[in-house]
Amino acid sequence: MGWRRFAFVAVALSAVAVTPTGCVNRASEGALEGDITNAYGRADSVQLELSVASCNKSPRAEVEETTTYVRLRAILSSPMGDSEGDCLDSVRVTLQSPLGDRRILDSEGQLIPLAPAER
């Protein structure tokens, strides 16, 4: 009988430990964070347009700028649920100075690809 109780506890604990997150991460302050898949812009511009995996959850962006990088974080207005259709949303940010040769990073320090913006 003891092994059955152990098996039940092990299954229950593994169900709690494995929580699918999809394309949303919980930030440390409790905010919901969406993945930024791409950034569109030009080196001589202060404008960036971001593609955010948020499934129509009204993302907004937080920006941290240094002389060597621009760190971006996409905050969602509510948890993602089941959504039909395209789950990429667009957010426009204005930098304090032109992008130049700075790297674009997500909140975890991963490089976000930059594609040329349409003129």
C-alpha positions as CSV (number, residue, x, y, z in Angstrom):
1,M,0.0,0.0,0.0
2,G,2.9,2.4,0.7
3,W,4.1,2.3,-3.0
4,R,0.7,3.4,-4.2
5,R,0.7,6.4,-2.0
6,F,4.3,7.2,-3.2
7,A,3.2,6.8,-6.9
8,F,0.2,9.1,-6.3
9,V,2.4,11.8,-4.7
10,A,5.0,11.5,-7.4
11,V,2.4,12.0,-10.2
12,A,0.8,14.9,-8.3
13,L,4.1,16.6,-7.8
14,S,5.2,16.1,-11.5
15,A,1.9,17.6,-12.6
16,V,2.6,20.7,-10.5
17,A,6.2,21.0,-11.6
18,V,5.5,20.8,-15.4
19,T,3.5,23.9,-16.3
20,P,3.4,24.8,-20.0
21,T,4.1,28.4,-20.6
22,G,3.8,28.7,-24.4
23,C,5.1,32.1,-25.5
24,V,4.5,33.9,-22.2
25,N,6.8,34.1,-19.3
26,R,5.9,35.3,-15.8
27,A,8.2,38.1,-14.8
28,S,9.5,38.4,-11.3
29,E,7.1,41.3,-10.4
30,G,4.1,39.2,-11.4
31,A,3.6,40.9,-14.8
32,L,3.0,38.7,-17.8
33,E,5.7,38.9,-20.4
34,G,5.4,38.1,-24.1
35,D,8.2,36.9,-26.4
36,I,9.6,39.5,-28.8
37,T,10.2,37.6,-32.0
38,N,11.6,40.4,-34.2
39,A,12.5,44.0,-34.3
40,Y,12.2,46.2,-37.3
41,G,14.1,49.4,-37.7
42,R,17.2,51.3,-39.0
43,A,20.5,52.2,-37.4
44,D,19.9,55.9,-38.1
45,S,16.4,55.9,-36.5
46,V,15.0,56.1,-33.0
47,Q,11.9,54.1,-34.0
48,L,11.6,50.3,-33.6
49,E,8.6,48.2,-34.4
50,L,8.4,44.9,-32.4
51,S,6.7,41.6,-33.2
52,V,5.3,40.2,-29.9
53,A,3.8,36.8,-29.4
54,S,0.8,37.9,-27.3
55,C,-2.4,36.7,-29.1
56,N,-4.1,40.1,-28.9
57,K,-3.3,40.8,-25.3
58,S,-2.5,44.5,-25.9
59,P,1.3,44.3,-25.3
60,R,3.3,47.4,-24.3
61,A,7.1,47.6,-24.3
62,E,9.6,48.6,-21.6
63,V,13.0,49.8,-22.9
64,E,16.4,50.0,-21.2
65,E,19.1,51.7,-23.2
66,T,22.9,51.8,-22.7
67,T,25.7,52.7,-25.0
68,T,26.1,49.0,-26.1
69,Y,22.6,47.6,-26.1
70,V,18.9,48.2,-26.1
71,R,17.0,45.8,-23.8
72,L,13.3,45.3,-24.5
73,R,10.5,43.7,-22.5
74,A,7.0,43.1,-23.7
75,I,4.4,43.3,-21.0
76,L,0.9,41.8,-21.6
77,S,-2.4,43.3,-20.3
78,S,-3.8,39.9,-19.4
79,P,-2.9,36.2,-19.5
80,M,-3.0,34.5,-22.8
81,G,-5.9,32.2,-23.4
82,D,-7.1,30.3,-26.4
83,S,-7.0,32.6,-29.4
84,E,-7.7,32.0,-33.0
85,G,-5.7,33.4,-35.9
86,D,-2.5,35.3,-35.8
87,C,-0.9,35.6,-32.3
88,L,1.8,38.2,-33.3
89,D,1.1,41.7,-32.3
90,S,3.0,44.9,-33.0
91,V,4.4,47.4,-30.6
92,R,6.3,50.6,-31.6
93,V,8.9,52.0,-29.3
94,T,10.9,55.3,-29.5
95,L,14.5,55.2,-28.3
96,Q,16.3,58.1,-26.7
97,S,18.9,58.1,-29.4
98,P,19.3,56.4,-32.8
99,L,20.0,52.6,-32.6
100,G,23.4,52.8,-34.2
101,D,25.4,49.6,-33.7
102,R,23.8,48.7,-30.4
103,R,22.6,45.1,-29.9
104,I,18.9,44.5,-29.3
105,L,18.2,42.1,-26.4
106,D,15.2,40.7,-24.7
107,S,14.7,40.8,-21.0
108,E,16.8,37.6,-20.5
109,G,19.7,39.0,-22.6
110,Q,19.0,37.0,-25.7
111,L,19.6,38.7,-29.1
112,I,16.5,39.9,-30.9
113,P,16.9,39.8,-34.7
114,L,16.7,43.2,-36.4
115,A,15.2,43.5,-39.9
116,P,15.2,46.6,-42.0
117,A,12.1,48.8,-41.6
118,E,10.2,49.9,-44.6
119,R,10.8,53.6,-45.4
